Amino acid sequence: MKTCTELQTMAEAYREIILGERPWTALGNFLNHWYGYHPNQREQLIIDPIHKLAAPTLEQERWAAYCAAMVEYLSHQYGVPCPEWVHEAAYTLAEPWFDAFNPNKAETRERLTRETPETFKKHNVYSGNRMFLNKYERPSLRKSA
C-alpha cells in the first residue's frame, strides 16, 4: 500500500489485484487518493493504462473491465479528461458481470441493470450505484469536530 504522499494510481491498484490483493482493498486505497489525498492530481492517478495479463483469468478480466469503467465514471463525474485506454475493447467484457450478492437472481439482475451507471454498463459490468459513496464529500459520513 502506498503512503498518502505517494500516488496510488489505478494502474497500481490493478497490479495489486493481480498480485492477490483483495480488489475492494486495492480500489479503496485508490479512492482514498482520488477523494482525499490527491484530488488535485486526479489526471495523474488515471492516465497510465492498467496492464492486463496475456492470458488473464476470468476474475482478472472482470476486474480490468471494472477498473476501466471506474476510471471512465470518475472522469465524467469530476471533469477530468478521460484517458483513451479505457475505451479499448480489451476492457469490455464479452458477457455481463453482475457483481452482487445473489447475482443469478432475476430481481438482483433487474435492480443492478436499472441502478448501474452507464459508464459501467458500457464495459458490461453491473454492480449498482452505491460503489462511490464518498466519505470525503458527504457531511453525514464525516466525524464531527
C-alpha positions as a LaTeX table, in Angstrom:
\begin{tabular}{lrrr}
\hline
Residue & $x$ (\AA) & $y$ (\AA) & $z$ (\AA) \\
\hline
Met1 & 0.00 & 0.00 & 0.00 \\
Lys2 & 1.20 & 3.49 & $-0.84$ \\
Thr3 & 1.58 & 6.18 & 1.76 \\
Cys4 & $-0.67$ & 9.20 & 1.49 \\
Thr5 & 2.20 & 11.16 & $-0.10$ \\
Glu6 & 2.78 & 8.62 & $-2.90$ \\
Leu7 & 0.25 & 8.33 & $-5.71$ \\
Gln8 & $-1.90$ & 5.20 & $-5.63$ \\
Thr9 & $-2.78$ & 5.09 & $-9.33$ \\
Met10 & $-5.40$ & 2.88 & $-10.94$ \\
Ala11 & $-2.59$ & 1.04 & $-12.73$ \\
Glu12 & $-1.04$ & 0.28 & $-9.34$ \\
Ala13 & $-4.39$ & $-0.77$ & $-7.86$ \\
Tyr14 & $-4.95$ & $-3.25$ & $-10.70$ \\
Arg15 & $-1.39$ & $-4.56$ & $-10.35$ \\
Glu16 & $-2.12$ & $-5.20$ & $-6.67$ \\
Ile17 & $-5.31$ & $-7.07$ & $-7.60$ \\
Ile18 & $-3.31$ & $-9.27$ & $-10.00$ \\
Leu19 & $-0.81$ & $-9.96$ & $-7.20$ \\
Gly20 & $-3.59$ & $-11.17$ & $-4.91$ \\
Glu21 & $-4.75$ & $-8.09$ & $-3.01$ \\
Arg22 & $-8.46$ & $-8.09$ & $-2.24$ \\
Pro23 & $-9.97$ & $-5.98$ & $-5.09$ \\
Trp24 & $-12.07$ & $-3.78$ & $-2.79$ \\
Thr25 & $-8.98$ & $-3.01$ & $-0.71$ \\
Ala26 & $-6.87$ & $-2.01$ & $-3.73$ \\
Leu27 & $-9.71$ & 0.06 & $-5.20$ \\
Gly28 & $-10.50$ & 1.60 & $-1.83$ \\
Asn29 & $-6.87$ & 2.68 & $-1.49$ \\
Phe30 & $-7.09$ & 4.25 & $-4.96$ \\
Leu31 & $-10.29$ & 6.09 & $-3.98$ \\
Asn32 & $-8.64$ & 7.44 & $-0.82$ \\
His33 & $-6.07$ & 9.08 & $-3.08$ \\
Trp34 & $-8.71$ & 10.24 & $-5.58$ \\
Tyr35 & $-11.02$ & 11.80 & $-2.99$ \\
Gly36 & $-8.78$ & 12.65 & $-0.06$ \\
Tyr37 & $-5.02$ & 12.63 & $-0.52$ \\
His38 & $-4.53$ & 13.87 & $-4.09$ \\
Pro39 & $-7.70$ & 15.44 & $-5.51$ \\
Asn40 & $-5.54$ & 17.98 & $-7.38$ \\
Gln41 & $-3.65$ & 15.19 & $-9.16$ \\
Arg42 & $-6.58$ & 13.12 & $-10.40$ \\
Glu43 & $-5.42$ & 13.07 & $-14.01$ \\
Gln44 & $-2.10$ & 11.52 & $-12.92$ \\
Leu45 & $-3.99$ & 8.88 & $-10.93$ \\
Ile46 & $-5.71$ & 7.51 & $-14.05$ \\
Ile47 & $-3.57$ & 8.40 & $-17.08$ \\
Asp48 & $-1.46$ & 5.22 & $-17.09$ \\
Pro49 & $-3.29$ & 2.21 & $-18.53$ \\
Ile50 & $-3.73$ & $-0.90$ & $-16.48$ \\
His51 & $-1.79$ & $-3.84$ & $-17.85$ \\
Lys52 & $-3.82$ & $-6.95$ & $-18.43$ \\
Leu53 & $-2.01$ & $-10.24$ & $-18.48$ \\
Ala54 & $-1.64$ & $-12.05$ & $-21.82$ \\
Ala55 & $-3.97$ & $-14.80$ & $-20.58$ \\
Pro56 & $-5.95$ & $-13.35$ & $-17.68$ \\
Thr57 & $-8.28$ & $-15.44$ & $-15.58$ \\
Leu58 & $-11.97$ & $-14.57$ & $-15.79$ \\
Glu59 & $-11.67$ & $-12.82$ & $-12.42$ \\
Gln60 & $-8.69$ & $-10.73$ & $-13.59$ \\
Glu61 & $-10.52$ & $-9.85$ & $-16.81$ \\
Arg62 & $-13.58$ & $-8.75$ & $-14.84$ \\
Trp63 & $-11.55$ & $-6.51$ & $-12.55$ \\
Ala64 & $-9.75$ & $-4.97$ & $-15.53$ \\
Ala65 & $-13.14$ & $-4.03$ & $-17.01$ \\
Tyr66 & $-14.27$ & $-2.75$ & $-13.61$ \\
Cys67 & $-11.16$ & $-0.58$ & $-13.28$ \\
Ala68 & $-11.65$ & 0.90 & $-16.76$ \\
Ala69 & $-15.33$ & 1.58 & $-16.05$ \\
Met70 & $-14.38$ & 3.18 & $-12.74$ \\
Val71 & $-11.86$ & 5.49 & $-14.40$ \\
Glu72 & $-14.40$ & 6.49 & $-17.05$ \\
Tyr73 & $-17.08$ & 7.11 & $-14.41$ \\
Leu74 & $-14.83$ & 9.19 & $-12.17$ \\
Ser75 & $-13.52$ & 11.18 & $-15.14$ \\
His76 & $-17.04$ & 12.19 & $-16.13$ \\
Gln77 & $-18.15$ & 12.88 & $-12.55$ \\
Tyr78 & $-15.20$ & 15.12 & $-11.73$ \\
Gly79 & $-14.44$ & 16.79 & $-15.07$ \\
Val80 & $-11.08$ & 15.09 & $-15.51$ \\
Pro81 & $-10.01$ & 14.19 & $-19.06$ \\
Cys82 & $-10.82$ & 10.53 & $-19.64$ \\
Pro83 & $-7.78$ & 8.58 & $-20.83$ \\
Glu84 & $-8.18$ & 6.80 & $-24.16$ \\
Trp85 & $-7.08$ & 3.43 & $-22.81$ \\
Val86 & $-10.44$ & 2.89 & $-21.06$ \\
His87 & $-12.20$ & 2.67 & $-24.45$ \\
Glu88 & $-10.10$ & $-0.24$ & $-25.73$ \\
Ala89 & $-12.10$ & $-3.39$ & $-26.45$ \\
Ala90 & $-9.89$ & $-5.34$ & $-24.03$ \\
Tyr91 & $-11.66$ & $-3.56$ & $-21.15$ \\
Thr92 & $-15.20$ & $-4.55$ & $-22.15$ \\
Leu93 & $-16.42$ & $-7.96$ & $-21.06$ \\
Ala94 & $-17.91$ & $-10.34$ & $-23.62$ \\
Glu95 & $-20.55$ & $-11.45$ & $-21.09$ \\
Pro96 & $-22.28$ & $-9.28$ & $-18.48$ \\
Trp97 & $-20.83$ & $-9.48$ & $-14.97$ \\
Phe98 & $-23.31$ & $-8.96$ & $-12.15$ \\
Asp99 & $-21.21$ & $-8.25$ & $-9.08$ \\
Ala100 & $-23.53$ & $-8.56$ & $-6.09$ \\
Phe101 & $-24.91$ & $-10.93$ & $-3.50$ \\
Asn102 & $-27.15$ & $-13.47$ & $-5.30$ \\
Pro103 & $-26.12$ & $-12.33$ & $-8.79$ \\
Asn104 & $-28.15$ & $-15.04$ & $-10.51$ \\
Lys105 & $-31.49$ & $-13.97$ & $-9.03$ \\
Ala106 & $-33.69$ & $-12.19$ & $-11.58$ \\
Glu107 & $-34.55$ & $-9.46$ & $-9.04$ \\
Thr108 & $-30.86$ & $-8.76$ & $-8.38$ \\
Arg109 & $-30.06$ & $-8.54$ & $-12.08$ \\
Glu110 & $-33.03$ & $-6.27$ & $-12.72$ \\
Arg111 & $-32.01$ & $-3.94$ & $-9.89$ \\
Leu112 & $-28.36$ & $-3.84$ & $-10.99$ \\
Thr113 & $-29.36$ & $-3.23$ & $-14.60$ \\
Arg114 & $-31.56$ & $-0.34$ & $-13.51$ \\
Glu115 & $-29.12$ & 1.21 & $-10.99$ \\
Thr116 & $-25.69$ & 0.72 & $-12.56$ \\
Pro117 & $-24.17$ & 3.88 & $-14.12$ \\
Glu118 & $-23.99$ & 3.92 & $-17.93$ \\
Thr119 & $-20.19$ & 4.00 & $-17.95$ \\
Phe120 & $-20.16$ & 0.63 & $-16.20$ \\
Lys121 & $-22.82$ & $-0.81$ & $-18.50$ \\
Lys122 & $-20.62$ & 0.11 & $-21.49$ \\
His123 & $-17.99$ & $-2.23$ & $-20.05$ \\
Asn124 & $-20.62$ & $-4.93$ & $-19.35$ \\
Val125 & $-20.15$ & $-4.56$ & $-15.57$ \\
Tyr126 & $-23.24$ & $-4.36$ & $-13.35$ \\
Ser127 & $-22.71$ & $-3.50$ & $-9.71$ \\
Gly128 & $-25.30$ & $-0.90$ & $-8.81$ \\
Asn129 & $-24.80$ & 2.74 & $-7.89$ \\
Arg130 & $-23.52$ & 2.65 & $-4.32$ \\
Met131 & $-19.85$ & 2.00 & $-5.00$ \\
Phe132 & $-18.90$ & 5.68 & $-4.99$ \\
Leu133 & $-20.47$ & 6.91 & $-1.79$ \\
Asn134 & $-17.79$ & 9.41 & $-0.89$ \\
Lys135 & $-16.91$ & 9.79 & 2.77 \\
Tyr136 & $-14.81$ & 12.85 & 1.92 \\
Glu137 & $-17.72$ & 14.79 & 0.40 \\
Arg138 & $-20.78$ & 13.56 & 2.33 \\
Pro139 & $-21.18$ & 15.59 & 5.51 \\
Ser140 & $-23.22$ & 12.84 & 7.18 \\
Leu141 & $-20.24$ & 10.49 & 6.91 \\
Arg142 & $-17.69$ & 12.90 & 8.38 \\
Lys143 & $-16.85$ & 12.90 & 12.06 \\
Ser144 & $-18.00$ & 15.95 & 13.95 \\
Ala145 & $-15.27$ & 18.35 & 15.03 \\
\hline
\end{tabular}
